[in-house]
Amino acid sequence: MTTYRVYVRWPGQRATNKTTTDSKSVADYAWDELNSLQWDQEKPIGLAYSQNGKQVEYVDLSEQGQ
């Protein structure tokens, strides 16, 4: 079985807005939703999308990635 995980990464290895699913379409939807969010105050360090524990996509939102 394939497992997809989509989440927001914060400093200190904290993760929020987690979606764990076996459906690629659900994972893709969650990924699109995270990418459309506007971060008003505190900004996360990244957005992560993995399949079976392997990173598929990552958006670096840290100061180094800007």
Buried (B, 14 or more C-beta within 10 A) or exposed (E): EEEBBBBBBBEEEEEEBEBEBEEEEBBBBBBEEBEEEEEEEEEBBBBBBBBEEEEBBEBEBEEEEE
